[in-house]
Amino acid sequence: MKIPNWLEQHFGWLGLTLTFLVAIFPKTFAKIGMLIRFAFTNYWLQLGLFTIIILLLFVYRLLLKQQKKEP
């Protein structure tokens, strides 16, 4: 999968902007990190099942595309 052209051209600026945002608002990003950690530690089973379901749907979609291409 190829990165979109716009994102490829501005990848450095996006990284620099994100770095400055983390430097300016460290408490906000610390809260975001704590929320992510809380979600993964308390809801790991639900997140795992959700991930498996999404992957199965992705594989199913690919199989349907292959089936349509065959005569």
Secondary structure, 3 states (H helix, E strand, C coil): CCCCHHHHHCHHHHHHHHHHHHHHCHHHHHHHHHHHHHHHHHCHHHHHHHHHHHHHHHHHHHHHHHHHHCC
